Amino acid sequence: MVKGSAMFVRGSFLLAVSSALLVTSDAFVVLQPSARLHKSAHASAHAARRSECLSGLKMTAVERNVMKESIYGLKQRSNGDIWVPQRARPRRNRKNEGLRSMVRENRVEPANFIYPLFVHTKDSNEKIDSMPGCERHTEESCLREVGEAVAEGVSNIILFPKIPEELKSNSADECYNPAGFIPSLISKIKSRYGGSVNVWTDVALDPYSDQGHDGMVSTDKRGDGGKGRILNDETVEQLCRQALAQARAGADVVAPSDMMDGRIGAIRDALDSDGFTDVSIVAYTAKYASAFYGPFRDALDSAPRESSNAPPNKKTYQMDPANSREALVEAALDSAEGADMLMVKPGMPYLDIIKLLKDNTNLPISAYHVSGEYAMLKAAAERGWVNERDVALETLLCFKRAGADAILTYYAKQAARWLNE
Ligand code: PBG
């Protein structure tokens, strides 16, 4: 199949040709001034081939005239073929999969994924409208899902609970109830799968907060916009209790997503002083006040509540999307306070931040491919506008290229399946 066209625009040529190389090199030849072509048997055979090409090119009459003009800088080989005198041709390293895969700089594997699971206390699963393919799992369904993920080579999962309204409060005390939903689920997962999976937990008050905030809200209205303040130090104390309850239940990794100042060091000390020096801390280091968390908040019913007291957004603790240098300040603190890994969140719109942390810190970096990013891919794929498998795997690979070692993604199990196919 020959496809292509040539046109004359203000004295210069624009040549759009498909990747059919042999044919296109012939197509270039016709652009040479005819006077310079040899009148030989070779040349007439060549001319015949050219006209075959031309018929395929569906040139218009105007374009035929235009082709008599010479093109500045292009040379001719001895046989009359067009020659771009170019020694370095990067395409040579892309010419077949054997070479491409040899020089490939990044690969994404199931081992890189952390699989987030929404869980609730009801006795059947519930679909999440804005996150097709994700569900709020019952305990039993969660256990099954963990098993399926592990079977695909995903050895890290993270739990996000939807907590019944009657257990929520401003101080979120349910978050450290040793008999609460999450501690009991952690111990069930650990007793069923033991060492074949790392159970990660979210450390933040929002699933347990009746204000829909990651921290406790003051009643003094001395905060942003005349609303309550998100109390930093009082919240850190709750987070320490929460992390400890999770560690006691068997959590392998605790991941504070709250963005309070000083919480990494405080949680490290709380864990260590209770004997949990082996429990890892993955710090949400650069967590932005992002609009991409919408579907997640639907899933957990955890959005900031409309009230005269609660601030309507999380901008006084999560980072401003306009900033990048602040991410370095956070990274320096989290590293110094004992974090084992640094997380950037959201992922796709923040690849520059992943790269920035990768280049300026020495801890592993993880990217959170958040709910809104997932929803966008799903929505476009459902409409047939993109190929879901290809865009999802490309997205995950791009996190690696940007510098992420680990990727927290709702696609984890599915992507692992695709990679294992
Ligand atoms: C809250 C938390 C959020 C997410 C993970 N942990 C929401 C928020 O900060 O409001 C969002 C994840 C996602 O959108 O997928 N501690």
Residues whose N, C-alpha, C, O or C-beta is under 5 A from the ligand:
A	BS01	PBG	A204 D206 D214 S257 F292 Y293 F296 V370 S371 G372
